[in-house]
Amino acid sequence: MTQIDPRALRNAFGNFITGVTVVTALRKDGTPVGFTANSFSSVSLDPPLLLVCPGKFLSSYETFASCTNFAVNILSEGQEAVSNLFASFKGDRFAQAPHRLDLHGVPLIDGAAAQFSCSTDQIIPAGDHCILIGRVDDFAHAGGAGLGYVGGQYFSLGLERAVFEETSGPAICGAIVEDGDRVLMVQTVDGLRPPQCTHSERGRLINDLRDTLASNGITAELGQAYSVFESIKPRAHHTYFLATGQLKAASSEVISVPISELPDQTFATPAIGRMMTRFALEAQTRNFALYLGDTEDGAIHTLAAGN
């Protein structure tokens, strides 16, 4: 049998889109512990059962492998900081995470999309993890969108849906295509811009963008939405996606610009210039974010964990 590369296997598992949870319990002395997990699943409605899989690498593993009660908190969109806190912070996590206690005295994280208070039903050893099956004694469902995770990155359905909300004026859809440590840009009389297309029918934008990339000799895989904004003069809705790809065919319009040199370039519009300067900065840490607003002002929402 072929030797399995654990890192490659983990990356393959990471292609499965999941939610993000924080699992909490109490040590024997009553000290609360918690960890971030996406290995969560509902199991049964009758009886009401769920499962999580604590890893043996956790400092709190012995607590979860022997607990009589625990809680699962499904994080809401916008709770990336809570996820990161329980994934890596070594201090008192609960001092920084607003919470309340459930009927068993186990912490429930404030703002979670859903919370489940459980009594342990079974604990099953499973390789470098254990399968912790809990019977749901109580739960709360706040509604709203949950925080998502795939390929080492957070994503938010609520924010991604904003890309496709109705708006007046034509829609412009483009891609910031990374080719190694460079970005593929289109030369115009006004300056550089990402390859993009314009369409009045929003439902055709993605297909038209792929056609535009191909017509420019670019093969690319589209990623997350990166910048969504309105322009007033002229009135238009702009959506730019992150992408990775290559220039497969020579083009008189497309050039390859080093990411580190982007802040020094002349761009077709000030809004594109600000977007590409932000991209160059965020590319240094790979902590990309989604901008929502207009050409002058907006908000930046963190979507990705640094690699």
KATAKA-V379404 format. One record per residue. N is the residue number from 1. RES is the residue in one small letter. SS is DSSP state (helix for helix, strand for strand, loop for the rest). OMEGA is omega in whole degrees, -180 to 180 (NA if undefined). Layout:
n = [N,N]
res = [RES,RES]
ss = [SS,SS]
omega = [OMEGA,OMEGA]
//
This chain:
n = [1,2,3,4,5,6,7,8,9,10,11,12,13,14,15,16,17,18,19,20,21,22,23,24,25,26,27,28,29,30,31,32,33,34,35,36,37,38,39,40,41,42,43,44,45,46,47,48,49,50,51,52,53,54,55,56,57,58,59,60,61,62,63,64,65,66,67,68,69,70,71,72,73,74,75,76,77,78,79,80,81,82,83,84,85,86,87,88,89,90,91,92,93,94,95,96,97,98,99,100,101,102,103,104,105,106,107,108,109,110,111,112,113,114,115,116,117,118,119,120,121,122,123,124,125,126,127,128,129,130,131,132,133,134,135,136,137,138,139,140,141,142,143,144,145,146,147,148,149,150,151,152,153,154,155,156,157,158,159,160,161,162,163,164,165,166,167,168,169,170,171,172,173,174,175,176,177,178,179,180,181,182,183,184,185,186,187,188,189,190,191,192,193,194,195,196,197,198,199,200,201,202,203,204,205,206,207,208,209,210,211,212,213,214,215,216,217,218,219,220,221,222,223,224,225,226,227,228,229,230,231,232,233,234,235,236,237,238,239,240,241,242,243,244,245,246,247,248,249,250,251,252,253,254,255,256,257,258,259,260,261,262,263,264,265,266,267,268,269,270,271,272,273,274,275,276,277,278,279,280,281,282,283,284,285,286,287,288,289,290,291,292,293,294,295,296,297,298,299,300,301,302,303,304,305,306,307]
res = [m,t,q,i,d,p,r,a,l,r,n,a,f,g,n,f,i,t,g,v,t,v,v,t,a,l,r,k,d,g,t,p,v,g,f,t,a,n,s,f,s,s,v,s,l,d,p,p,l,l,l,v,c,p,g,k,f,l,s,s,y,e,t,f,a,s,c,t,n,f,a,v,n,i,l,s,e,g,q,e,a,v,s,n,l,f,a,s,f,k,g,d,r,f,a,q,a,p,h,r,l,d,l,h,g,v,p,l,i,d,g,a,a,a,q,f,s,c,s,t,d,q,i,i,p,a,g,d,h,c,i,l,i,g,r,v,d,d,f,a,h,a,g,g,a,g,l,g,y,v,g,g,q,y,f,s,l,g,l,e,r,a,v,f,e,e,t,s,g,p,a,i,c,g,a,i,v,e,d,g,d,r,v,l,m,v,q,t,v,d,g,l,r,p,p,q,c,t,h,s,e,r,g,r,l,i,n,d,l,r,d,t,l,a,s,n,g,i,t,a,e,l,g,q,a,y,s,v,f,e,s,i,k,p,r,a,h,h,t,y,f,l,a,t,g,q,l,k,a,a,s,s,e,v,i,s,v,p,i,s,e,l,p,d,q,t,f,a,t,p,a,i,g,r,m,m,t,r,f,a,l,e,a,q,t,r,n,f,a,l,y,l,g,d,t,e,d,g,a,i,h,t,l,a,a,g,n]
ss = [loop,loop,loop,loop,loop,helix,helix,helix,helix,helix,helix,helix,helix,loop,loop,loop,loop,strand,strand,loop,strand,strand,strand,strand,strand,strand,loop,loop,loop,loop,loop,strand,strand,strand,strand,strand,strand,loop,loop,strand,strand,strand,strand,strand,strand,loop,loop,strand,strand,strand,strand,strand,loop,loop,strand,loop,loop,loop,loop,loop,helix,helix,helix,helix,loop,loop,loop,loop,strand,strand,strand,strand,strand,strand,loop,strand,loop,loop,loop,helix,helix,helix,helix,helix,helix,helix,helix,helix,loop,loop,loop,loop,helix,helix,helix,loop,loop,loop,strand,strand,strand,loop,loop,loop,loop,loop,strand,strand,strand,loop,loop,loop,loop,strand,strand,strand,strand,strand,strand,strand,strand,strand,strand,strand,strand,strand,loop,loop,strand,strand,strand,strand,strand,strand,strand,strand,strand,strand,strand,strand,strand,loop,loop,loop,loop,strand,strand,strand,strand,strand,loop,loop,strand,strand,strand,strand,helix,helix,helix,helix,helix,helix,helix,helix,loop,loop,loop,loop,loop,strand,strand,strand,strand,strand,strand,strand,strand,strand,strand,loop,loop,strand,strand,strand,strand,strand,strand,strand,loop,loop,strand,strand,strand,loop,strand,strand,strand,strand,strand,loop,loop,helix,helix,helix,helix,helix,helix,helix,helix,helix,helix,helix,helix,helix,helix,loop,loop,strand,strand,strand,strand,strand,strand,strand,strand,strand,strand,strand,strand,strand,strand,loop,loop,loop,loop,strand,strand,strand,strand,strand,strand,strand,strand,strand,strand,strand,strand,loop,loop,loop,loop,loop,loop,strand,strand,strand,strand,strand,helix,helix,helix,helix,helix,helix,loop,loop,strand,loop,loop,helix,helix,helix,helix,helix,helix,helix,helix,helix,helix,helix,helix,helix,helix,loop,loop,loop,loop,loop,strand,strand,strand,strand,strand,strand,loop,loop,loop,strand,strand,strand,strand,strand,loop,strand,loop,loop,loop]
omega = [-180,178,-179,175,-177,-179,179,179,179,178,178,176,-176,177,179,-179,-179,166,179,179,166,-179,-176,177,179,170,-179,179,178,179,180,175,180,177,178,-178,168,175,-178,176,167,-177,-173,174,-179,2,-179,-176,173,178,170,-176,176,178,-179,178,-178,175,-180,-174,-177,177,-178,-179,-179,-174,175,178,175,180,176,180,177,-174,178,173,-177,-180,177,-179,178,178,-180,179,-177,177,-171,-175,-175,-179,-180,-176,-175,176,-178,-178,178,-175,172,-179,179,-176,178,-177,-180,-178,170,-174,178,176,180,179,177,-179,-179,175,-170,164,-177,178,178,171,-173,176,-179,178,-179,175,164,177,-178,-179,-178,172,-177,178,-179,177,176,-178,-177,-176,-178,-177,176,177,-180,-178,176,176,-180,-178,171,169,-177,179,-180,-180,180,180,180,178,-171,177,-179,176,178,180,179,179,177,-177,-178,-178,172,-171,176,172,-173,180,-180,178,179,-177,178,177,175,-180,-179,-177,-177,172,174,172,-174,177,178,-179,177,180,-174,-176,-178,-170,-176,178,179,178,178,178,179,178,-179,-179,176,179,-176,169,-173,173,-178,178,-175,172,-175,-178,-179,-176,178,169,-176,180,-5,179,-180,176,-175,175,177,180,167,180,172,-178,-179,173,-174,-179,-179,180,179,-176,-174,176,180,-175,175,-178,-178,-178,-178,-178,-177,-175,172,-176,-174,178,176,-179,177,178,179,180,-177,175,176,179,180,179,-177,179,180,-179,-176,176,-177,-177,179,176,175,180,175,-176,-176,-173,179,-178,179,-177,-179,-179,-170,173,-180,-180,NA]
//
